[in-house]
């Protein structure tokens, strides 16, 4: 599940049941990147899926909660917010994704 909680209103603004585990999560502009299997971009205002990249394998990150590491899965991601892009590496190659919304 992916959800947005309002601390001021003390309630969920929305909750979305996902078809798979969310995995590692990263803030990306007005969205959130979910990294289980491949990158998925969700709108934080609505929880709607905005874009996904199924041809970009990010591995099987099983949880959004990590204790001693930055990521739970094998993918590593860097976000370039001003240019609306992110980069993903599997340790062997780097792929840069430009997001135009």
Secondary structure, DSSP 8 states (H G I E B T S, - for coil): -EEEEETTTTEEEEEE--SS---SEEEETTEEEE-SEEEEEEETTT--EEEEEEEEEEE----S--SSSS-SSS-EEEEETTTTEEEEE-SS-EEEEE---
